[in-house]
């Protein structure tokens, strides 16, 4: 133990140089300069000139690498844009990928310039890593939304213009950002949904398919002829050009209720015609079916009064 303490004391003494020693070293250096010969001065200036030339050469090389690197980055971005145009990549995904690739290439270019100048890049990498860890811990929620945005842009469960239902909200997708998705509701409200929650939830995309099935439930009175109701309803559906003829519409008895017979009506339409046909057929059935002997019952309750 004593031996270790003595060793540490010697190290401290070697590290902390007394003022007298510093003055002596300075005096020796001055004396050495005074006794230098002309040959020594020439050698000194020659070495300095070599060092300055080497430094200037590295600076010029670093500048050249910067400009060449910028040209290469622009060329890569142009190739990406051509590939995006060829494959018709969505605007949101295109912007995100361009920004990410450009930042990564700029980081590589900066590291190459620093390495050319003779600076050890391992310290820069360690600094970037520690800074990234600190920022990641401070912005964990934001980074989760960012990761969710990346997943949405890559997997594309919906796109701008789709009518979706997610997180209890229903509307048309107005924008897909890196941190949130913006939807417009039917009454023109703007809803912002964090990407982290929407990426991990159930998404009902009503616009992804070209066709949709329209469903109605129609209640008729007991005693009405079901066959007549079916025939008249099918006639109304087939008379509308929006109903797809390739898939036959259908009418079924769905339920025998307490005061009505419930019919299930199904027809297929193009996606864009869904709501138009739904509302129009509601009005047509209400106006035209009563004239065909089909009645819409009201809720009924039989009350029996007993008197003594």
C-alpha positions in Angstrom: 0.0 0.0 0.0 2.8 2.4 0.9 4.6 1.6 -2.4 1.4 2.5 -4.3 1.1 5.8 -2.4 4.7 6.6 -3.2 4.1 5.9 -6.9 1.1 8.2 -6.9 3.1 10.9 -5.2 5.9 10.7 -7.9 3.3 10.9 -10.6 1.8 14.0 -9.0 5.2 15.6 -8.7 6.0 14.9 -12.3 2.7 16.4 -13.4 2.9 19.6 -11.3 6.1 21.3 -12.4 7.4 23.9 -10.0 7.9 27.5 -11.1 11.7 27.3 -10.8 11.8 24.3 -13.1 9.6 26.1 -15.6 11.9 29.2 -15.5 14.9 26.9 -16.1 13.3 25.2 -19.0 12.4 28.6 -20.6 16.0 29.8 -20.1 17.3 26.7 -21.8 15.0 27.2 -24.7 16.0 30.8 -25.1 19.7 29.9 -24.9 19.2 27.2 -27.5 17.6 29.7 -29.9 20.5 32.1 -29.3 23.1 29.5 -30.2 21.3 28.2 -33.3 23.4 28.5 -36.4 22.2 29.8 -39.8 21.8 26.2 -40.9 19.5 25.4 -38.0 17.3 28.4 -38.8 17.1 27.3 -42.4 16.1 23.8 -41.2 13.5 25.3 -38.9 11.9 27.5 -41.6 12.0 24.5 -44.0 10.1 22.3 -41.6 7.6 25.1 -40.9 7.1 25.6 -44.6 6.5 21.9 -45.0 4.0 21.8 -42.2 2.1 24.9 -43.5 2.1 23.4 -47.0 0.7 20.2 -45.7 -2.0 22.0 -43.7 -3.0 24.1 -46.7 -3.1 21.0 -48.9 -5.5 19.3 -46.4 -7.7 22.4 -46.3 -7.9 22.5 -50.1 -8.6 18.8 -50.2 -11.4 19.2 -47.6 -12.9 22.1 -49.6 -12.8 20.0 -52.7 -14.4 17.0 -50.9 -17.2 19.4 -49.7 -18.1 20.6 -53.2 -17.8 17.2 -54.8 -19.9 15.7 -52.0 -22.6 18.3 -52.4 -22.7 17.5 -56.1 -23.0 13.8 -55.4 -25.8 14.4 -52.9 -27.8 16.4 -55.4 -27.3 13.7 -58.0 -28.5 11.0 -55.6 -31.6 13.2 -54.7 -32.4 13.6 -58.4 -32.2 9.9 -58.9 -34.6 9.4 -55.9 -37.0 11.9 -57.4 -37.0 10.1 -60.7 -37.6 6.8 -58.9 -40.4 8.3 -56.9 -42.1 9.7 -60.1 -41.7 6.3 -61.8 -43.3 4.4 -58.9 -45.8 7.2 -58.1 -44.7 7.4 -54.5 -47.0 9.5 -52.2 -46.0 13.1 -51.6 -45.7 12.7 -47.8 -43.5 9.6 -48.1 -41.4 11.2 -50.8 -40.7 14.3 -48.7 -39.8 12.2 -45.6 -37.4 9.9 -47.5 -35.7 12.8 -49.3 -35.1 14.6 -46.0 -33.8 11.5 -44.2 -31.4 10.5 -47.0 -30.2 14.1 -47.4 -29.4 14.4 -43.6 -27.6 11.1 -43.5 -25.5 11.9 -46.6 -24.6 15.3 -45.1 -23.5 13.7 -41.9 -21.3 11.3 -43.8 -19.8 14.2 -45.8 -19.0 16.2 -42.6 -17.3 13.2 -41.1 -15.3 12.7 -44.3 -14.2 16.4 -44.2 -13.2 16.2 -40.5 -11.2 13.0 -41.1 -9.4 14.7 -44.0 -8.4 17.6 -41.8 -6.8 15.1 -39.4 -9.3 15.3 -36.6 -10.2 12.0 -34.9 -13.8 11.3 -35.8 -14.3 8.8 -32.9 -14.8 11.8 -30.6 -17.4 13.3 -32.9 -19.3 9.9 -33.1 -19.2 9.6 -29.3 -20.6 13.2 -29.1 -23.4 12.4 -31.6 -24.3 9.2 -29.7 -24.5 10.9 -26.3 -26.5 13.9 -27.8 -28.8 11.5 -29.5 -29.4 9.5 -26.3 -30.1 12.7 -24.3 -32.5 14.0 -27.0 -34.2 10.6 -27.3 -34.9 10.5 -23.5 -36.2 14.1 -23.5 -38.4 13.6 -26.5 -39.5 10.0 -26.1 -43.2 10.7 -26.8 -42.4 12.8 -29.8 -40.0 10.1 -31.2 -42.8 7.5 -30.7 -45.1 9.6 -32.9 -42.2 10.0 -35.4 -41.8 6.2 -35.5 -45.5 5.9 -36.0 -45.4 8.3 -38.8 -42.6 6.3 -40.5 -44.7 3.1 -40.2 -47.8 4.8 -41.6 -45.8 6.3 -44.5 -44.2 3.0 -45.3 -47.1 0.6 -44.9 -49.7 3.1 -46.1 -52.9 1.8 -44.5 -54.5 5.0 -45.8 -53.6 8.0 -48.0 -54.7 11.6 -48.3 -58.3 11.7 -49.5 -59.4 8.4 -47.9 -62.4 8.3 -45.7 -61.4 6.5 -42.5 -62.5 5.7 -39.0 -59.9 5.5 -36.3 -59.6 6.3 -32.6 -63.3 7.1 -32.4 -63.0 9.7 -35.1 -64.5 9.5 -38.7 -63.5 11.8 -41.5 -61.4 12.4 -44.7 -57.6 12.3 -44.4 -56.3 15.8 -45.1 -52.6 15.3 -44.3 -50.2 12.6 -43.1 -47.4 14.3 -41.1 -44.4 12.8 -39.4 -46.0 13.3 -36.0 -49.8 13.4 -36.5 -52.5 12.6 -39.0 -55.0 15.4 -39.9 -58.6 14.4 -40.8 -61.6 16.5 -41.7 -65.0 15.4 -40.4 -68.3 15.7 -42.2 -69.1 18.9 -40.4 -65.7 20.4 -41.3 -64.0 20.0 -38.0 -60.2 19.4 -38.1 -59.0 16.5 -36.0 -55.3 15.8 -35.2 -54.5 12.2 -34.2 -51.0 11.3 -32.9 -49.3 8.9 -35.3 -48.2 6.6 -32.4 -51.8 5.9 -31.4 -53.3 5.6 -34.8 -50.5 3.3 -36.1 -51.2 0.8 -33.3 -55.0 1.0 -33.4 -57.8 -0.4 -35.6 -58.2 1.6 -38.8 -61.4 1.3 -40.8 -60.6 2.6 -44.3 -63.8 3.1 -46.3 -62.1 4.3 -49.4 -59.6 1.5 -50.1 -61.9 -0.7 -52.1 -63.5 0.3 -55.4 -66.9 -1.0 -54.4 -69.0 -1.0 -51.2 -72.1 -2.7 -50.0 -75.0 -0.5 -48.9 -77.2 -1.9 -46.1 -80.7 -0.8 -45.1 -83.0 -2.2 -42.4 -86.6 -1.6 -43.2 -89.5 -2.5 -40.9 -92.9 -3.4 -42.3 -96.1 -4.2 -40.5 -97.3 -7.7 -39.7 -99.8 -8.8 -42.3 -98.0 -7.0 -45.2 -97.0 -9.3 -48.0 -93.2 -9.9 -47.7 -93.0 -11.0 -51.4 -94.6 -7.8 -52.6 -92.3 -5.8 -50.4 -89.3 -7.6 -51.8 -90.4 -7.2 -55.4 -91.0 -3.5 -55.0 -87.8 -2.8 -53.2 -85.7 -4.7 -55.8 -87.5 -2.8 -58.5 -86.5 0.5 -56.9 -82.9 -0.6 -56.6 -82.6 -1.9 -60.1 -84.1 1.3 -61.5 -81.1 3.3 -60.1 -78.1 3.2 -62.4 -75.7 3.5 -59.4 -76.5 0.0 -58.3 -74.1 -2.4 -59.8 -75.8 -5.0 -62.0 -72.9 -7.4 -61.7 -73.9 -8.2 -58.1 -77.5 -8.9 -57.6 -79.2 -6.8 -54.8 -81.0 -8.8 -52.2 -83.8 -8.5 -49.6 -84.0 -10.9 -46.6 -86.3 -11.2 -43.6 -83.8 -10.2 -40.9 -85.9 -10.3 -37.7 -89.5 -10.8 -36.4 -89.7 -7.9 -33.9 -92.4 -7.1 -31.3 -94.4 -4.9 -33.7 -92.7 -5.2 -37.1 -91.1 -7.5 -39.6 -87.5 -6.3 -40.2 -86.1 -6.6 -43.7 -82.4 -6.5 -44.5 -81.7 -4.8 -47.9 -78.3 -5.1 -49.6 -76.9 -3.5 -52.8 -73.4 -2.9 -54.2 -72.3 0.4 -55.5 -69.1 2.2 -56.5 -67.4 3.7 -53.5 -68.1 7.3 -54.4 -71.8 6.6 -54.8 -72.3 5.0 -51.3 -73.9 7.9 -49.4 -75.8 9.3 -52.3 -77.6 6.0 -52.9 -78.1 5.4 -49.2 -80.0 8.6 -48.6 -81.9 8.6 -52.0 -83.2 5.1 -51.4 -84.4 6.0 -47.9 -86.5 8.7 -49.4 -87.8 6.6 -52.3 -88.8 3.7 -50.1 -90.6 6.1 -47.7 -92.5 7.8 -50.5 -93.3 4.9 -52.9 -93.8 1.7 -50.8 -97.0 2.8 -49.0 -98.8 3.1 -52.4 -97.9 -0.6 -53.0 -99.6 -1.8 -49.8 -96.5 -1.7 -47.6 -96.9 0.0 -44.3 -94.3 1.3 -41.7 -95.5 0.3 -38.2 -95.3 2.5 -35.1 -94.2 1.0 -31.8 -97.3 -0.6 -30.3 -98.3 -1.7 -26.8 -101.5 -3.5 -25.8 -102.9 -2.3 -22.5 -105.6 -4.5 -20.9 -107.7 -2.8 -18.2 -109.5 -5.0 -15.8 -112.4 -3.7 -13.7 -114.2 -5.3 -10.8 
